[in-house]
Amino acid sequence: MSDIMAALLLTLATENAELREQLASAQDMLVKTAIDAGNMHARIEAIRTERDAWKAEVERLQIGSRRRA
C-alpha cells in the first residue's frame, strides 16, 4: 500500500470516528429532548385536569348561587 493510500485511509478513518461521535451526541440530545417533551406533555395534561376541576367548581357555585337568588 502506498503512503498516499495509507494517509487517505487514516484520514477517512479519523473522519468516520469523528462523525460517529457527533451522531452519538445528536442521538443523546434527541433522547433527552423526547424525555423532556414527554414530561412537558404530562405537566400540561395535569394542568388541564386541574383547570377543568376549577371550571366545574365555579359552575357548581354559580348554579348554587342562582338557586338561592
N, C-alpha and C positions, 0 to 999 in steps of 0.2 A: 504494500500500500504506500502510495506516495505521501510526502509530507503535507502536500496541499489537501489531499483526501482526508488524512488524519485530522488536520486542523478544521476542515469543514465538518467532519463528523463530531468533533469535540464542540464546535460552535453550536451545531444543531442539538446535541445532547444537552448542552447548557441551557439553551433557549427553551427546550422542551421541559426541563426541570423547573425553570422559572415560570413557565406557563401553567404547569401543574400546580405550583404553589399558589398562583393567582386564582386558579379555578377553585382550589380547596378553600381559599379565603372567601371568594364570592359565594360558594355554597354555604359556608358557615354563616355569612351575613344573611343569606336568604332564609335559612332555618330560623335564625334569631328574629328576623322580620316577621316570619309566619307565626312564630310563638307570640310575639308582641301583638300582632293583628288578632289572633285568637283571644288573647287576654282583653284587648280593647273591645272586641265583639261581646264578650261575656259581661264586661262592665256596662256597655250600652244597654244590653238586654236587662240587666239588673236595674238600671236607672229607669228604663221604660216601665218595668213592672212596678217600681215604686211610684212613678208618675201616675200610672193607671190606678193604683190604690188611692192616691191622694185625690184624683179626679172623682173616683167613686165615693169617697168620704165627703167631698164638697157637695156632690149631687144629693147624697143622703141627707146632709144637713140642710140644704136648700129646700128639699121636699118636706122635711120635718118643720121647717120654719114657715112654709106656706100653709101647712095644715093648721098651725096654731094661729095664723093670722085671720 
